[in-house]
Each structure stands twice: as C-alpha cells, then as structure tokens.
Amino acid sequence: MMETSTAPPPVAKDAHRKGMDLPSWHKYVILFTVSFMCLAATFSSTCLYPATPEIAAEFGTTPEHINVTNAGVLLAMGSSSFIWAPIARTLGRRTAYNGAIAVLFLCSIGTALSINMAMFTVMRVLAGFQGTFNMVAGQTIIADIFDQRRRGTAVGFFMVGSVLGPALGPLVGGIIVTYTSWRVIFWVQTAMVGAGLLLSFFFVPSIAQPHQTTEKPSFRLWGKSQVEMLKVFTLLVYPNVFFADLACGLLAWTQYSLLAAPRHLINPRFNLTSPLVSGLFYISPGAGFLLGAIAGGRFSDMTMAKKIIERGGKRVPQDRLNSGLFAFFLIIPSSQLIYGWCLQYDVGGLALAIVAAFFTGFGLMAAFSSLNTYCAEAIPEQRTAVIASKYFIQYIFGASGNAAIVPLIDSIGIGLAATIGVVLCICGGVLVWMLAKHGAAMQAFVDAKLGHLDTDDEK
C-alpha cells in the first residue's frame, strides 16, 4: 500500500475518523441509501430494453436507433464523474451528491413527458450524466465509514443496487409495457429517485476528507477542480490501475451484451409475442447478480483475511483479487458458452438459457466484487480518481457491448458472439491474475521511475 508524501492535517484526519465512528445503524442506513441510489441510476440504463419496439413506433424511428440512444446514456454515465467531482470539490461531496440525484429526478420527469425523439434523447442522456457519480461517491462514502476488515462485505452489499438495477429495469419495463404505456416506466423511476433523494438528504452526512481544501467556493476553485479531475487519466500509467480498469471494462461488455439482447433472441426463437416473457427472463441474471455480489464480497474479505495470516499480518490490497479468478476462468466462460451455443442450435430450450444466464450473472458479480474493492484500496489517498477512471472505462465497454451485440448476433450468430465475450472475459482474468501476483511491484516500479503521482484527489 502506498504512502502519501505528507501526513494529512490533524483536523482532516479527525474528521475522517468521525466517519468510522458513526453508530452501526447509521452506517447501515447510509449503505442502504447509496446502494438504492445505484439501483435507481442503473435501472435507468436498461429499463427500456423490452419497450424498444413500442418507443420506436411512437416516435417514428427504428429499434436500432433507440439502442444507439441507450449506448449514449451509458457513455454519459461513464463521464458523469468529470462533471460532478469538480462540483463536489467546490461545494462539498454531500451537496454534489444530492444535486446529482435532484437532476436525475427532473430528467426522469422530462423523459416521461417527452413529446418527440429529440426531447426523449436529450432527457435520457442528461439523466445518464448523473449515473456513475452516484457509484463513485457511494463507494467513497463506504470507504470512509467502514474499516478495511469489513469493507469488502460492505462493497458487496453496495453492489446489490448497482447490479440489481440493470436486471430489474428490463423486468419492470417488460411488465409495464405489456399492460400500459412505456412512459409509466419513467414515472416509476421518478418515484425511486425521489425516495433516494429524501433518504440521502436526511441520513447521508457530510464527512470531511483528508487534505480537504478550506478555500471558499468560487468559479476559480471549480475550474481548478475540473483540471485536477482530468488528471485522473495520469493514474493509468500505473499498470495495476489500468489493468483493473480494463478488466472491469471487459466484464462490462459481457454484462451489457447479456442484458441488451434477450427480447431479440428469446421472443423469435420460442415464438413469443409479448414483452412480458422477455422481461421476466431478466429475473434469472438479476438473481445471479444479487447472489454473486453478496457472495463475492464476502469471499473477497475471507480471501484477504487468509492472506493476511499467511503473510504474518501484512496486508496487501491485491491479495483479495485471488477471490475472483474462479469466476473469470470457470463460471463465466462455461455458462456463456452454454448460453450462446445452446440458443444457436436450439438445445435445452428456454430453461437451459435461463440457468446459463443465472450463472453468468453470478460469475460477473463475483468477479466485479474484488475488483471494485481493490480500486478503492490500491491508492487510498486517490481512491475517488481511481474509481472514476474505472467507471469511465467500464461504461465505454458497456456502451460498446450494448450497441454492438444485436448487429453482431445478426451477423455471426449468438454462438460466436458469446464466444467473443468468453475470450474477452478470459483476457480480463489474465490481467487480474497478473495483478494478484505482481500488482505491488507494478505500482512500486512507476513510483520509482516517475515519483508519486498526485492528482489532489481529496483536496
């Protein structure tokens, strides 16, 4: 673990410790709140999958156009920290966090009231710009209030929201669009975001950070913070940061290609005409996401505890990455190959596809759990910047998978498309294996050659 070049001021250190000293009930309410807001934000990214034909018909466009719009939402989500993190440095993290939720609330209303495709697209993309800041801020808040022994488990529960959202969105969307208008999807989202805003306002405190600036809010400070936030890309010279980010991106390709295609795949193959059935299909990967996130977080902590004992009490952040290797090399590849090739040749029917989707979802979140916690621990004094870079790369790959998977399936078939995803997943596993073995040496090498890179992450 790297050390900062100067010790943090006592006042900031005391304030940071105050977050650790919150009562347990308050920590759990905060954990629920930040997880619920991740659910609401990611719900928005996938809720339209079953309703794509209906929305396209109403606005006189094609389903492919709607899918491209949704890819734009994912790209906006990946970029959201570059807008909101400077605001957080200028006005405070709590103010920025609640502000992002409020903007998402207003954009959800705007999407529900859209009168044409242009308004729909603008509202959707603007809503996306709030997305990953909720995740970055939420994960940073968790690191502020949970100690290292419990952080992996806390991150696992935090991920429940971020992984249930992408699966719950199509499920709820499919049910709604079967019985009523697609616009109701966004009124449901509005209610979810409104509830999250109330929880955040009353229960998420303002926790001062180490190195927090005492400079008064101003346009000068905002501009300075904007420049500093862009420096997160300098952290990618650390191979351990870049490899972790890239591994998350490769997982995101598999995740969003799995979520984007079911109505296109399931309905015609099994002669289904209702969006309800393809919506219900998402229960399978959603259940896998949920169990994988919880089990993966717990296994991550258990692996770390075992390694600490083996090292005679020494704690090395990348040790927890060993917990996800079985998912990269066994669970995801085998379940994805079964899913793709059995659908390709009509083997096993819908039941086998449902089972394979469950295990794919489980493996994805088991792999994500250790990586998400590692990104918060690799360079602790710059955790916000590291997490922001992770989500930026992750959602670029997610957007690519979302936009490319249906044309790819139409071009080469679901079997080969799934095989491509497996190859990408195994490549991610190789990166994580290298990190688990040599991550500390990678980080030390960059520090020795370039000196400690400072992005003023918590200033």
GUMAR-487888 format. One record per residue: residue in three letters; x, y, z of N, C-alpha, C in turn. Coordinates in steps of 0.2 Angstrom, whole numbers, plus 2048, in hexadecimal, padded with zeros to 3 digits. Each point is the difference from the previous one (the first is absolute). Last residue first. Layout:
ALAXYZXYZXYZ;...
***
This chain:
LYS7D78547F58008078027FA8047FE;GLU8067E97FC7FC801805800807803;ASP80C7F87ED7FA7FC8007FB803805;ASP8178067F57FC8048057F97FD800;THR8127F67F47FA8037FC7FC805805;ASP81A7F47FE7FB8038047FB8037FC;LEU8157EC7FF7FC8047FC7FA803805;HIS81A7F88057F97FF8027FC8057FC;GLY8177F87F57FE8038067F87FF801;LEU80D7F77EE7FD8067FF7FF804806;LYS80B7EA7FF8028037FA7FD808800;ALA7FB7F28128078008008028047FA;ASP7E97FB803803805805807801800;VAL7F77EF7F27FE8077FD802805805;PHE8047EA8078048017FA7FF8077FE;ALA7F27F78118078028028048027FB;GLN7EC7F67FA7FF807803806803803;MET8007EA7F77FF8057FB7FF807803;ALA8037EE80F8068027FC7FF8057FB;ALA7EE7F880C8048048048068027FD;GLY7F27F07F57FD807800804805804;HIS8027E77F98058057FF7FE807801;LYS7F27EC8038077FD801805806800;ALA7E98047FC8007FC8078077FE801;LEU7FC80A7EB7FF8058068017FD806;MET7FF7F27ED806804800800805806;TRP7ED7F47FC8057FC803806803800;VAL7EF80C7F67FF8008078057FB803;LEU8008017E9802807803800800807;VAL7F77ED7F58088007FF802807803;GLY7E97FE7FE8037FB805807800800;GLY7F580C7EF8008038068027FC806;CYS7FF7F67EB8068058007FF804807;ILE7EF7F17FD8067FC801806805800;CYS7EC8087F97FF7FF8078077FD802;LEU7FD8037E98018078048007FF807;VAL7FA7ED7F38078027FF802806804;VAL7E97FA8008047FB8048088027FF;GLY7F080B7F28008038078047FC805;ILE7FE7F87EA804807800800802807;THR7F27EE7FC8077FE800805806801;ALA7E98047FC8017FE8078087FE801;ALA7F88047EB8008078038027FE808;LEU7FD7EE7F18078037FF800807804;GLY7EB7F48018067FC802807803800;ILE7EC80B7F78008008088067FC802;GLY80080A7E77FD7FB804801801807;ILE80780D7EC8047FA8017FD7FB804;SER7F58167FA8057FE7FB8047FA800;ASP7EF80880F7FD7FF7FA8057FE7FB;ILE8078058157FD7FA8007FD7FF7F9;LEU80A8148048057FB8007FD7F97FF;PRO7F38148038027FF7F98057FA7FF;VAL7F88048167FB7FE7FC8027FF7F8;ILE8108098117FE7F88017FB7FE7FB;ALA80A8178038037FC7FB7FD7F9800;ALA7FB8138107FE8027F98027FA7FB;ASN8047FD8177F98017FF7FE8027F9;GLY8177FD8067FD7F98007F88017FF;SER80D8148028027FC7FA7FC7F9800;ALA7FE80D8137FD8037FB8017FD7F9;GLY80C7F88137F97FF8017FC8037FA;PHE8168058028007F97FE7F87FE800;ILE8058158088028007F97FF7F97FD;TYR7FE8038177FA8027FD8018017F8;GLN8127FA80F7FB7FB8017FA8027FB;ILE8128108038017FA7FB7FB7FB800;PHE7FD81180F8008037F98017FB7FB;TYR8007FA8177FA8017FE8008037F9;LYS8147FE80B7FE7FA7FF7F98007FD;SER80A8148078047FD7F97FD7F97FF;ALA7F980A8147FD8047FA8037FD7FA;ILE8097F88147F97FD7FF7FD8047FA;VAL8158088078007F97FD7F97FD7FE;ALA80181580B8038017F98007F97FD;THR7FA8018177FB8037FB8028007F9;ARG8107F98117FB7FB7FE7FA8037FC;GLN8178078097FD8037FA7FA7FB7FE;GLU80D7FD8147FF8078007FD8037FA;PRO8057E88027FA8028047FF808800;ILE8097ED7EF8038068027FB804804;ALA7FA7EA7FD8068007FD805806801;GLU7E87FB8078057FF8058078017FD;ALA7EA8017F58008058058067FF805;CYS7FE7F17EE8018077FD7FF805805;TYR7FC7EA8068078017FE8018077FE;THR7EA7F88038048018068078027FF;ASN7F47FA7ED7FD806803804802806;LEU8057EB7F78038057FC7FD807803;SER7F77EC8098078018028038067FC;SER7EA7FA7FA801802807807801802;PHE7F97F87EA800808801802801807;ALA7FD7EA7FA8068027FD801808801;ALA7EC7F48068067FE8048068037FE;MET7EE8057F38008048068057FD805;LEU7FD7F57EC8028077FE800804807;GLY7F87E98018088017FE8028077FF;PHE7E97FB8038037FF8068088017FF;GLY7F28027ED7FF8058048047FF807;THR8007EE7F18048067FD7FF806805;PHE7F37EE8058077FF8028058057FD;PHE7E88017FA8018018088087FF801;ALA7F97FC7EA800807802801801807;ALA7FE7EA7F98068027FE801808801;VAL7EB7F58058057FE8048078037FF;ILE7EE8047F17FF8048068057FE805;ALA8007F57EB8038077FF7FF804807;LEU7F77EA7FF807800800803807800;ALA7E97FD7FE8027FF806808800801;LEU7F48027EB8018068048027FF807;GLY8077ED7EE7FA805801802806804;GLY80E7EC7F87FE8018077FA805802;VAL80D8017E88017FB8057FE802807;ASP80280B7E97F97FF8038017F9804;TYR81280D7F57FD7FA7FD7FA7FD803;GLN80A8158068018007F97FD7FA7FD;LEU7FF8038187FB8047FC8018007F9;CYS8107F580D7FA7FC8007FA8047FD;TRP81680A8017FF7FA7FB7FA7FC801;GLY80481380F8008027F97FF7FA7FB;TYR8017FD8187FA8047FE8008027F8;ILE8127F380A7FA7FC8007FA8057FD;LEU81480A8038017FC7FA7F97FB800;GLN80380F8127FF8037FA8007FC7FA;SER8057F78157F98018007FE8047FA;SER8177FA8047FC7FA7FF7F88027FF;PRO8108128058017FD7F97FB7FA7FF;ILE7FF80B8167FE8047FA8017FC7F9;ILE8087F58147F98018007FD8047FA;LEU8197FB8027FB7FB8007F98017FF;PHE8138108018027FB7FC7FC7FA800;PHE7FB81580C8038027F98017FA7FC;ALA7F97FC8167FB8037FC8028027F9;PHE8107F98117FB7FA7FE7FB8027FB;LEU80E81180A8037FC7FA7FC7FA7FE;GLY7FD8118137FC8007FA8027FC7FA;SER80B8028167F97FE8017FC7FF7FA;ASN81780A8028007F97FF7F97FD801;LEU8058178047FE7FE7F98007F97FF;ARG80780A8157F97FF8007FE7FE7F8;ASP8168078067FF7FA8027F87FE7FF;GLN80A8167FC7FF7FC7FB7FF7F8802;PRO8058128107FA8017FD7FE7FB7FB;VAL8107FB8168018037F97FA8007FC;ARG80A7FE81B7FA8007FC8028037F9;LYS80C7F18168018067FB7FA8007FB;GLY8047EF8127FD8078028008057FB;GLY8097EA7FD8038028067FD807803;ARG7FB7F37EB8058057FF803802807;GLU7EE7F17FE8057FD7FD8068047FF;ILE7EC8098098037FB8058067FD7FD;ILE7F480E7F28038048068037FB805;LYS7F37F77EE8078027FE803804805;LYS7EA7F98058057FA7FF8078027FE;ALA7EF8118018017FE8068057FA800;MET7F88077EC8048058028027FE807;THR7F07F37F68067FF7FD806805803;MET7EA8038078027F98038077FF7FD;ASP7F48127F78028028078047F9803;SER7F57FE7EB806804800803802806;PHE7EC7F47FF8067FB7FF8068057FF;ARG7EC80B8038027FC8068067FC7FF;GLY7F780C7EE8038048058027FD806;GLY7F57F37EF8078037FE803804805;ALA7EA7F98048057FA8018078027FE;ILE7EE8107FC8017FE8078057FB801;ALA7FB8057EA8038068038017FF807;GLY7F67EF7F38078017FF803805803;LEU7E97FD8028037FB8048088017FE;LEU7F280E7F47FF8018078047FB804;PHE8007FE7E8803806802800801808;GLY7F37EE7F78077FF800805806802;ALA7E98037FD8017FC8068077FE800;GLY7FA80B7ED7FF8058068017FC806;PRO7FF7F47EB807804802800804806;SER7EB7F57FC8057FC800807803801;ILE7EC80C7FC8007FE8078067FB801;TYR7F98097EB8068038038007FF808;PHE7EF7F77F08067FD7FF806803805;LEU7EA80A7FD8017FB8068067FC7FF;GLY7FB80F7EF8018048068017FB806;SER7FA7F77EB807802800802804806;VAL7E97FA7FF8057FA8018078027FF;LEU7F08117FC8007FE8078047FA801;PRO7FB80B7EB8068028038007FD807;SER7F37F37EC7FF805805807802803;THR7FD7EF7EF7FE8067FE7FF806805;LEU80D7E67FA7FD8048057FE8077FD;ASN80C7EA7F87FA8037FD7FC803805;PHE8177F88017FB7FC8047F98037FE;ARG81380A7F68027F98017FB7FC803;PRO7FD8187FE8007FC7FA8017F9800;ASN80280D8157FA8007FD7FF7FC7F9;ILE81680380C7FB7FB8037F98007FC;LEU81380F7F98017F98007FB7FC802;HIS7FE8178018027FF7F98017F87FF;ARG7FC8098167FA8007FC8017FE7F8;PRO81380080F7FB7FB8017FA8017FC;ALA81680E8017FD7FC7FB7FB7FC801;ALA80D80F80F7FD8047FB7FC7FC7FB;LEU80D7F88147FA8048017FC8037FA;LEU8167F47FF7FB7FC8027F9803801;SER81280D7FA7FE7FC7FA7FB7FB802;TYR80A80D8117FB8047FC7FE7FC7FA;GLN8107F680E7FA8028047FB8037FC;THR8157FB7F77FC7FA8017FA802803;TRP80F8117FE7FE7FE7FA7FB7FA800;ALA80B8088147FA8047FE7FE7FE7F9;LEU8147F68087FA7FD8037F98047FE;LEU8158097F97FE7FA7FC7FA7FC803;GLY80881480B7FD8017F97FE7FA7FD;CYS80C7FE8147F98028017FC8027FA;ALA8177FB7FE7FD7FA8027F8802802;LEU80E8127FC7FF7FC7FA7FC7FA801;ASP80780D8127FB8037FD7FE7FC7F9;ALA8127F880D7FA7FF8047FA8047FC;PHE8168037F77FE7F97FF7F97FE804;PHE80A8168027FE7FF7FA7FD7F87FF;VAL80A8068147FA8047FF7FD7FE7FA;ASN8157F78047FB7FD8047F9803800;PRO8148097F47FD7FA7FD7FA7FD804;TYR80781A8008017FA8047FD7FA7FD;VAL7FD8147F58077FE7FF8017FB805;LEU7EB80B8018017FA7FC8077FE7FE;LEU7FA81480C8007FA8048007F97FC;THR7FD8167F78077FF8018017FA804;PHE7EA8087FB8037FC7FB8077FF801;VAL7F480E80E7FF7F98028037FB7FB;LYS7FE8197FF8077FD8017FF7F8802;LEU7EE8107FD8027FD7F98077FC801;MET7F680C8127FD7FA7FF8027FD7FA;GLU8098158068037FA8047FC7FA7FF;VAL7F88137F58077FE7FD8037FA804;GLN7EC80A8087FF7FC7FA8067FE7FD;SER80180D8137FE7F98027FE7FC7F9;LYS8068177FF8067FC8027FE7F9802;GLY7EE80E7FA8057FF7FA8067FC802;TRP7F18078127FD7FB7FB8047FE7FA;LEU80881180F8007F98037FD7FB7FC;ARG7FD8167F98077FE7FF8027F9803;PHE7EA80A8028017FD7F98087FE7FF;SER7F77FF8198008057FB8017FD7F9;PRO7FF7FB81D7FD7FE7FA8018067FB;LYS8117FF8147F98017FF7FE7FE7F9;GLU8157F480E7FE8067FB7F98017FF;THR80C7EE80D7FC8058047FF8067FB;THR8057E47FA8028078007FB805804;GLN8087E68047FB8047FE801807800;HIS80D7EB8078038057FB7FA8057FD;PRO7F77EB80B8078028018028047FA;GLN7E68018068057FB7FD807802802;ALA7E580380A8068037FE8057FB7FE;ILE7E57FD8008067FE8048068037FC;SER7E48028028068037FD8067FE804;PRO7E97F17FF8038068038068027FC;VAL7E87F27FC8078007FE803806803;PHE7E97FC8048047FC8048078007FD;PHE7ED80E7F97FF7FF8078057FC803;PHE8008047E87FF8078038007FF808;SER7FF7ED7F2807803800800806804;LEU7EB7F57FD8057FC804807804801;LEU7F08097F17FE8018078057FC805;LEU8037FD7E98028078017FE801808;GLY7F97EB7F6808801802802807802;ALA7EA7FD7F98017FD806807800802;GLY7FB8087EB7FD8048058017FD807;VAL8057F37ED8058058017FE805806;MET7F17F07F98067FD803805805802;ALA7ED8067F47FE7FF8078067FD804;THR8028047E97FF8068037FF7FF808;GLN8007ED7F18078038017FF806804;VAL7EC7F87F98037FC805807802802;TRP7F680B7EE7FD8028068027FC806;PHE8077FA7EB8048058037FD804806;ILE7F67ED7F58067FE802804806803;VAL7EC8037F57FF7FE8078067FE803;ARG7FE8057E98018068048007FE807;TRP7FA7F07EF807800802802806804;SER7E67F78008058037FC807800802;THR7F07EB8067FE8088008068037FB;TYR7FF7E88047F98028027FF807800;THR8157F67F97FB7FB7FE7F9802802;VAL81380C8067FE8027F97FB7FB7FE;ILE8087FE8167FD8067FF7FE8017F9;ILE80D7ED8067FA8008037FB8067FF;GLY8178007F87FC7FB7FD7F97FF802;GLY80F80E80C7FE8037FA7FC7FB7FC;VAL80A7F98147FA8048017FE8037FA;LEU8127F37FD7FB7FC8037FA804801;PRO81480A7F97FC7FC7FB7FA7FC802;GLY80E80C8117FD8047FB7FC7FD7FA;LEU80D7F48117F98028027FD8047FB;ALA8167FA7FD7FC7FA7FF7F9802802;PRO8118108038007FE7F97FB7FA7FF;GLY8038078177FD8057FB7FF7FE7F9;LEU80B7F48117F97FE8007FD8057FB;VAL8178038057FF7FA7FC7F97FE7FF;SER80781380E8028017F98007FA7FC;GLY7F97FE8177FC8057FC8028017F9;VAL80C7F280E7F97FD7FF7FC8057FC;MET8168058088007FE7F97F97FD7FF;PHE8068068167FF8067FC7FF7FE7F8;PHE8057EF80F7F98028017FF8077FC;GLY8167F88007FC7FB7FD7F8802800;VAL81080D80B8008017F97FC7FB7FC;ALA8037FD8177FC8067FF8008027F8;THR80E7EE8077F97FE8017FB8067FE;GLY8178058007FE7FB7FA7F97FE801;ARG80A80D8127FE8047FA7FE7FB7FA;ARG8077FB8177FA7FF7FE7FE8047FA;ARG81680080A7FE7FA8017F97FE7FD;GLN80A8168008027FC7FA7FE7F8801;ASP7F181480A8077FF8018027FA7FB;PHE7EB8137FD8027F98028077FF800;ILE7F78157FB7FD7FE8068017F9802;ASP80980C7EC8018048067FD7FE806;ALA7FE7F47EB807800803801804806;ILE7EB8017F58017FA8048077FF802;ILE7FC8137F37FC8008078017FA804;THR8078007E98058048057FD801807;GLN7F37F57EF8057FB802805804805;GLY7EE80D7F77FE7FB8058067FB802;ALA8048107F07FF8038067FE7FB805;VAL8027F97EA806802803800803807;MET7EC7FA7F58047FA802806802802;ASN7F28117F97FD7FC8058047FA803;PHE80680B7EC8028048067FD7FD806;THR7FB7F77EA8067FD804802804806;GLY7EC8097F38017F88028057FE804;GLN7F88167F57FF7FF8078037F9803;PHE7FD8067E9806804802800800808;GLY7EE7F67F38067FC800806804803;ALA7EB80C7FC8007FB8058067FC801;LEU7FF80D7ED8018048067FF7FC807;VAL7FB7F57EC807801800802805806;ARG7E97FC7FB8037FA802808801801;MET7F38127F87FE7FE8078047FA803;VAL8028067E98038058047FF7FE807;THR7F57F37F08077FF800804805805;PHE7E88037FD8017F98038087FF801;MET7F98127F37FF8028078027F9804;ALA8007FE7E9805805802800801808;MET7EF7F37F58067FD801805804802;ASN7E88088078037FD7FA8077FD801;ILE7F18088117FB8017FB8037FE7F9;SER8047FB81D8038017F97FB8007FB;LEU7FF7FC8197FC8057FD8028017F9;ALA80C7F180E7F97FE8007FB8057FC;THR8178068047FF7FA7FB7F97FE800;GLY80581180F8008027F98007FB7FB;ILE8017FB8177FA8037FF8008027F8;SER8147F88087FB7FA8007F98037FE;CYS8118108048017FD7FA7FB7FA7FF;LEU80180A8157FD8057FB8007FD7F9;PHE80B7F48117F98008027FC8047FA;LEU8188008007FD7FA7FE7F97FF801;VAL80B8128098008017F97FD7FA7FD;ALA8038008177FA8047FE8008017F9;ILE8127F38097FA7FD8007FA8047FE;ALA81580A8017FF7FB7FA7FA7FC801;GLY80480F8117FF8047FA7FF7FB7FA;ASN8077F88157F98018007FE8047FA;TYR8177FB8027FC7FA8007F9801800;ALA80E8138038007FD7F97FC7FA800;THR8028098157FC8057FC8007FD7F9;ARG80E7F580F7F97FE8017FB8057FC;ARG8188027FF7FE7FA7FD7F87FF801;GLY80B8197FE8007FA8047FD7FA7FD;LEU8068157F57FA8018048007FB806;THR8128007F07FE8078017FB801805;ARG8077EA7F98068038037FE808802;ALA7F07F37F58017FD806805804804;ILE7FD8047E97FB8048048007FD808;PRO80E7F67F08028078017FB804804;ALA7FA7EA7FA806800805802807801;TRP7EF7FB7F07FE801807805800805;ILE8047FD7E87FC8068017FF801807;PHE80C7EE7F98048067FE7FC806800;SER7F67EB8058048028058048067FE;SER7F27F57F17FC804805805802805;SER8037F17EC8038078007FE804806;GLY7F77EA7FB8077FF801804807801;MET7E97FF7FA8017FE8078077FF801;ALA7FA8067EA7FF8058058017FE807;LEU8017F07F08058047FF800806805;LEU7ED7F27FF8067FD803806804800;VAL7EE8077F47FE8018078067FD804;GLY8007FD7E98028078027FF801807;ALA7F87EC7F7808800801802807801;ASN7E97FE7FC8027FD8078087FF801;THR7F88087EB7FE8058058027FD807;VAL8017F27EE8068048007FF806805;ASN7EE7F17FE8067FC803806805800;ILE7ED8077F57FF8018078067FC803;HIS7FF7FF7E9801807802800801808;GLU7FA7EB7F6807801800802807802;PRO7E97FA7FD8037FE806808801801;THR7F28117F08027F98008027FE807;THR7EE8157FA8077FE7FF8017F8800;GLY7EC8108068027FF7F98077FF7FE;PHE7F48028168048067FE8027FF7F9;GLU7F37EF80B7FD8068018038067FE;ALA8097EA7FC7FA8017FD7FD807801;ALA8137F980C8028027F97FA8017FC;ILE7FD7F98168028078008028027F9;GLU7F97E98037FB805802802807800;PRO8117EF7FD7FB8007FA7FA805801;THR80F7FD8138038037FA7FC8007FA;ALA7FE7F78187FB8057FD8038037FA;PRO80C7F080E7FA7FD7FD7FB8047FD;TYR81580A8088017FA7FC7FA7FD7FD;LEU8038138107FC8017FA8017FA7FB;CYS80A8048177F97FF8007FC8007FA;THR8198038067FE7FA7FD7F87FF7FF;SER80D81380B8047FE7FA7FD7FA7FC;SER7F78098157FF8047FA8037FE7FA;PHE8047F58157F97FF7FD7FF8047FA;THR81380580D8017FB7FB7F97FD7FD;ALA7FF8118118048027FA8017FB7FB;ALA7F57FA8147FC8057FC8048027FA;LEU80C7F380F7FA7FC7FD7FC8047FB;CYS81080A80E8037FD7FA7FB7FC7FC;MET7F980A8148018057FB8047FD7FA;PHE7FD7F38137F98017FC8018057FB;SER8137FC80D7FE7FA7FC7FA8017FC;VAL8068108108048017FA7FF7FA7FC;THR7F47FF8147FE8067FC8048017F9;PHE8047EF8117FA7FF7FC7FF8057FB;LEU81280380F8017FB7FB7FA7FE7FC;ILE7FE80F8128038037FA8027FB7FB;VAL7F67F88137FB8047FC8038047FA;TYR80E7F380F7FC7FC7FC7FA8047FC;LYS80E80B80F8047FE7FB7FC7FB7FB;HIS7F68088148018057FB8047FE7FA;TRP7FE7F18127F98017FC8018057FB;SER8127FC80E7FF7FB7FB7FA8017FC;PRO80D81680B7FC7FA8027FF7FB7FB;LEU8158107FD7F88017FF7FD7F9803;ASP8188067FD7FD7FF8067F9801800;MET80E8027ED8017F98027FC7FF807;GLY8018167F77FC7FB7FC8007F9802;LYS80E81080A7F98018037FC7FB7FB;ARG8178037FB7FE7FA8057F9801802;HIS8078107F18007FA7FD7FE7FA805;ALA8058168087F97FF7FD7FF7FA7FC;ASP81580480B7FB7FF8057F97FF7FC;LYS8128057F28007F98037FB7FF805;ALA8028167F87FD7FB7FB8007F9802;VAL80A81080E7F98018007FD7FC7FB;PRO8188008027FC7FC8057F9801800;PRO80F8007EA7FF8058057FB7FC806;PRO80F7F07F07FA8057FF7FF804806;ALA8187F87F67FB7FD8057FA8057FF;THR8117FC7EC8008048067FA7FD804;SER8067F57EC806803802800804806;THR7F17EA7FD8008067FE807804801;GLU7FE7E57FC7FF8058058008077FD;MET7F97E57F88048067FF7FF805806;MET7FE7E47FF7FC806800804806800;
***
